[in-house]
Amino acid sequence: MRPEPELEQMLSLAPSRVHEAEGLGRRAFALFQAARHDAPLVWVLAPRAEHLPMLRGLPDGVGDRLHVIRPASETDLLWAVEESLRANPVGLVIAEPSLPLSLTAGRRLQLAAEAGRTTGLMLIREGQGSNAAETRWHCAPVAGDARDSTLHHWSLIKNKKGTTGNWNLHWNGATAAFDLVSAAGQRHRAAETAR
């Protein structure tokens, strides 16, 4: 099932704004967004991050444009995100804060995104969102069978523009292309595995 133009537009995060993604699938959502941007990318990891993005596992072309920053503290993380958002040639800034963002910090990031005309995506822990965020997504992988390991459930749970929703989609992790999965198709698959 091909995605509807409305969903296509909704999945394109508004530029010059900071968005949030939570849930176990938040990094996949971030990589999906990175694949949709042609400009340089900045990923600001959490202080003392245990895992780094593996360049060979990134979507096509993302590794060539990706700049990874490993700050020493949460204060340094917020400074690096703010400065990266202000850097005009940067297309997307992804960050993984360890602590919840205050309203003041969230507002500063929004102002930086507006100044640099850059999109920001904060990968947060559940329940640690900022009221300043333009949108908040809950992202989760969906268990499938051996033939299908690319099913995701993405829910837009906060949107300052008012529209929210839930979608299941196939994303192969290699390109920006995706396919919407119908709810009927899921019920059919579940019925087959129950037999």
N, C-alpha and C positions, 0 to 999 in steps of 0.2 A: 504494500500500500504506500503510495508516494505521499510525502508530507504536504499538508495544505500550506498555501502561501502565508496565512496568518500565523501558523506554528513556526514556519521558517523565519518570519520576522521576529516572533517572540523569542526564539532561541538565539537571535542575534542581539547580544546585550547592548543596551543603549550606550553610545559613545559619550565621553565626557562625564561619566557617572561611575560610581563604585557599587558593585553588586556583591552578593554573598552566596556561597554554596556550602551546605552541610550534609552530613551523612557519609556512609561508607563509599559511595561512588563520587564524592566531590572531586577527587583528583582526575578521574576519567572525564568528568564534566569540564574541568579546567583544560585538559588536553584537547577535548572537542572544541572548546573556544579558541585555543591556541591555533588549531588547524584552520580556523575560519579567519584568522588575521594574517595579512601579508607582511606587516611591518615588524620591526624588531620586538622581541618579547623579553620581559624580565620576570623571573620567578624568585621571590624573596622567601627563603625557607625559614622555618621556626628556629629560634636559637637552639643550638645543640641537636639539630635534626639528625635522626639516625639514618634516613634514607634520602638519597639524591635521585633526581630524574635520570634514568638510564638512556643515553642518547640513542642507542640502537633501537630502543623500544618505543620511541616517540613517533607520532604521525609524520608523514612525508613532509620534509622541509622545515619542520619545527626545530630540530636540533641545530640547524644552520643559523637560525635567527635567535636562539635562546641564550640569555645571559642569566646565570645563577648567582645569587647573592646569599651568603651565609653570615648573618649578623651575630654579634656576640651576646646581645641582650634584646629584650622586647622593645626598649627605647630605641635602640639602633634599628630594629626592624621597622618601626613606624617611621623613623626618619628616612630610611632607604625607600620605603614605599612612597612616601610623600614626594621625595626628590625624583623618583622614577616616573611617577604620575605627571610631574611638571615637565618632564623631558619630552618635547614635542615629537621627535621621530618615533618614540615608542608607541606601539599600537595596543598592547595589552600588558598589564602588570598583574601578576598572580602572587598572592602572599598567604602565608600560613601562620597567623598569629597564635601564640600559645594561650593568651589571656583574652577575655572579652574586651571589645572596644568600647570606650566611653563614648558618650554622645559628642563630646568635644573632639576626641580623636577621629571619630567617624566623620564629623563635619569638616575637619581640616583636610581629610583625604578627599572628600567631595569637592572642596574648593581647589585642591591640587589637580584633580582630574579635569575640572572645568578649565583651569589655566593651561594645562598641557594638551587639552582635547584628547585625553587618553582614557581608555576603559580600564577599570580596576576590578579584580575578582578576589575577594577575601575567602579563603578556605577555612571555615570556622568549625568549631565543635558545636554540637547541637545545643540550642538554648543560649548561645553566646553572641547573638547577632546585635547589630547596632541599629538604633532607630533611624540613623542617617542613611542607611543603605537604600538604593533605588529598588532593588529586587532581592529576594532571598529564595534560593532553590534548595529543595531536599532531594538528594541524589542517591540512588541505591542500585546496585547490580541486582538482576533478577536471576534466580537459579533456573537453569535450563538443562537440556540433555546434552550429550556429547556432541551433537551436531550443531548446537547453538550456545556459544559462550559469550555472545555480544549483546545480550538483551539488557536494557537499562530502564529504570523507572525514574523519571524526573518530574518533580512537582514544583510548580511555582507557588510558593506559600505566602509570599509578600510581594506586592507590586504597587508602587506609588501611583501608577496609572490606573489601578483598579482591577485589571483582569488577572485571574489566577486559573490554574488548571493542573491536570495530571496527564502524563503521556508515557506510554511504553514505546520504546523504539530500539531498532537494531542500529548499532554503530560499531563498525569493524575495528576502530582504533587506528586506522591507517590514513584516512582521508577525512574531509569535512562532510562527506555524503552520509546520509542516514535514511532509514526507512521507518515509517510509522507502523506500529503493530496494532491491529484491531483487537478489541476486547474479545470478540467472538473467536478469533484465532487462538487466543490464550485459553479460553474455555475448552476449545477442541483439543488442544495439546494436553491440557490437564486431564481431560477425559480419557485420552489415549494412554497416558501413563498410569492411570488408576486401574486399567484393565489387567 
